[in-house]
Amino acid sequence: MYHARTSLTAFVPAALLINVALLSEQARAHRPIFTEVKATGPDTAILIKDPGISQVVYREISQESPSVWLAFDVPKNFPLFVQIGVPVIDRLKEYRPAMAVVGPGLPQEPTPFALPENSGVKILATHDVAQPRFFHEHFTSTDSWILRSETIVLPEAGRYYLVAYSPDKKPGKLWLALGKKESFGAADLLEFPTWRKRIQEFHEVQNKQASR
């Protein structure tokens, strides 16, 4: 018990320093979402309580999991910030997943997936992105290519979805983010070492270091 208390006491100042650095960092810090929810359709979508808070989900796209869905409720004319990217991994250099915003009041466009009743869709493609924006996340020591960032005004109050998928049905890895407002509490800071490890595993940081 003594050693456990000593370890926690030693960690808290470091966590507070991380918090100060996160809040002062010019680059946006997304709060990661780790869940075992299937999230391959509207019925299994990951529920986002506050789409204004900056959050990110990491997913591997495959035949079994061809898309990832986030669900959230908003008031009329809510400005939704969305962003999609891929880890800097050689095999993903040409990978171009798309985003789709789904919900009431949006136009009707062809999609490779079924839409909920009374919903339209806004497709945000990335196939024409020749030079993605490179982004180094300092605190996790990971690199990404940001493919697209957009703010979409949602015209009606109600349930909306943010979807990421591969239009050409190729497997790969992506991350999907929404929201701009940074929000980190004390409990989040204590989770940071676990977050860092999981995000590095997703970005295959150890594989890159081993190949050097």
N, C-alpha and C positions, 0 to 999 in steps of 0.2 A: 504493500500500500504506500509506503514512504516513497519508493522509487517512482511509482505511478504519479504521485502528486508532484514530485520534483520535475518529472518529464513534462507534465502539462504546464507547470509554472514557467518552465524554460521556453516552452513553445509560444505562449500567448504574446509576449512582446514581439516576436518575429511575425506572428499573424497580424498584429496591429500595424507593423511596418508594411506588410504586404497590402493591407487595406488602404493605407495612406498612398502608397505607390499606385495602386489600381485607380484610385480616385483622381490622381494627378496625371495619369498617363493620358496622352493625347489620343492614342488609338482606343477605340471602343472596346470595353471588356464585357464579353457576353457571359451570362451565368449559365453554366452547362446543365443540360437536362439528361439524366441517366435513368432509363426506365426499361423494363422488359416488355412494355406494352407493344403489341404487334404493329399497330399504327399503319396498316396497309390499306385502309379505307375509312370512310366517315364513321362507321360503327366501332372501330377500334382506334380512333385517332387519339393522340396525346392531348389531354385537356390543358390549355394554358389559361391560368386564372387572370393574369393581367398582361395583355399583348403589348402594352406600352413599355414593359420592363425588358431590357436587353437580355435575350436568352438564346441558346443554341442547342441543337440536337445533332448528334453524329450518327450516321447510318451507312451501312453497306448495302448497296442495291444489288439484287440478285434475282434469279427467276422466281424464287420463293418469296422474296420481298421486293417487288418491283417499284414500290413507292413508299414514301413516309408522309403521313398526314398529321397536321396539328389543328386543333379545334379551339375556338375562342368566341366569346360573345362581346359585341361592341355596340356603342350608341351610334346614332345616325351621323354620317360624315366623319367617321373616325379615320385619322391619317395613319395608316399601317406601314411601318418601315419593315422591309424584308431584304434578305441578303442570302446569297448562295455561293459556296466555294468548295474547293477540293484540296486535300493535302498535297504538298509538294512531294510527289512520288513520280518517278519517271514514267511508269505505265499509265498515269493519269494525266499526262501532259496535254493530251488532246481530248480528254473526257469532258463532255459538255452536257450535264444534266440541266433540266429546266425547272422553273417554278410555276405554280398555278395558284391563283387566289380564287376561291370558290365561295359563292354565297348569293344572297338575294340582291337584285338590282344590277347585276353584272351582265355583260353581253353573252350571247350564245356563240361558242366557238367549238370546233371539233376537239375532242380529247380522247386519249387512249384508255380512259377510265370512266365509269358511270358517275354521274353527278347526283347529289341528293335532290329530292323533289323541290321544285320552285327555285332552283339555283342556276346562276350563270357562272361564267368563268373568265378570268383574265390570265392569259398565258404570257409568261415572261421567259422567253427563250434565251439561250446563250450560244447557239450554234455558230453565230457570226462573230464571236469574241476571239480575235486573233492573238491579242496580248493581254492576258488576265493581269490584274493588279497583284503584285507580290506583297504578302503581309507576314511579318515576323512577330509572333506573339511572345513577348519577352518572358512572362512569368511561367509559361509552360515550355519555353524553348522549342516551339513548333513553328513550321512555315506552311503557309497556305497560298493558293491562288484564288483571289476573289473574282468571281465571274460576273456577278451582277448585283447591284444595290438599287432599290426603288422604294419610293413612297407612293402607296395607292390609297386614295380616299374611298372608303367603303360607304356606298350611298344610302344604305338603310340600316336600321337597328336590327340586331339579330345574330344568329350563329353563322360564322364564316370558318373557312378552312384554308390553311396554307399547305400546299402539296409540293413535294420534290420527286422527280422521276427522271428516267432516261428515255428521251423520245425514240432513240434507236434501239432501246431495250438491251443496251450493253451493261454488263456488270461493272461495278466500281464503287468508290467511296465518295461521300459528299457530306458537307455540313450545311444545315439550314437554320437561319437565324431570323429573329424578328424583334422589334422593339429597340428603343434608343436609351431609355432611362436606366442608368446603372443602379443596382440595388444589391448590396452585399451586407449580410449581418454577421454577428459573431459566430453563429453556428456554421455559416458558410466558410468562414476563415479556417475553422478547425477541420473542415473537409478538404481544404485546398491541396494537401499532399496527395490524397486519394484522387482528386480531380486531375492533378498534374500527371500522375502515373497513367490514368486511363486515357487521357487525351494524347499523351506521348505514344501509347500503344496503338491508338487509332492512326496516328500519323507515321507509325513505323519508325520512330526515332532510333530505336536500338538497332534496327536492321541497317539504317543508313550509317551509323557509327561503326558497325562491324565491317561494312564494305569499304571503309576508308583505308 
